[in-house]
């Protein structure tokens, strides 16, 4: 999917890009497949801010995407739609019997395509099968981790994983290489969709203006060095030159190291990881 460029008529327009929406065939969502979505603006159930720089934004409706999509003999793609809640596009499909559902739109998926899932489904992009029925080396997305829970991995725009091997040190499991480079064991009966998630150029979009980010629900982020010492560890001082901060001396607003400190604790799932992400070693 190409990127749309603009003439630099204003400083904000210079370098600003948007996604080409020519593949979107339906502008209004299906009313039976949307629910109201209340924004929390980064607050928890006690009203405390737990995620900073969030709030405002345009009101959205949540699309009920079927990440499971099991035992469907035939489904016709009726429309490709925009989803404000995710980077990927979604496809409106009509299942036999007339039921409508939303699924993640794969790369190259278009109106009129036939989709299927289950043991009898063909090895074709967009079809959903159990991992044991997918050939090794196939690119997959929307991968199920827990049997019956639906797809959880590789769902954002342009992402893909690959089924590395059906031979594994644990019986009943296959090896899947995730987009991060991590190779992990997944149960062979878990399902995945063949292909790649569409809207691959999403990562190359340049927003250009602050207002565009505000409409997406992002509020301004103030530099710590512009604050007072009571508000941030970087605050205070007489001028910018006197308060320069070394790369590895950067702190979070709560005084913790901001760079280089490892925060991941995955002891519970280490038995399923064959190779760590991007490291080429076992965890």
Secondary structure, DSSP 8 states (H G I E B T S, - for coil): --EEE---SSTTTTT-EEE--TT----S--GGGEEE----TTB-TTS-BSSSSB------EEE-B-S---S-S-EEEEEEE--TTSSS-EEEEEETTS-EEEEE-BTT--TT-EE-BSTT--S-TT-EEEGGGS-TT-EEESEESSTTT-EEES-STT--EEEEES--SSTTEEEEE-TTS-EEEEETTSEEEES-BS-GGGGG----SHHHHHHTTB-----GGGS-TTT-TT---SSTGGG---GGG-B-TTSSB-SS------GGGGGGEEE-TTT-S--
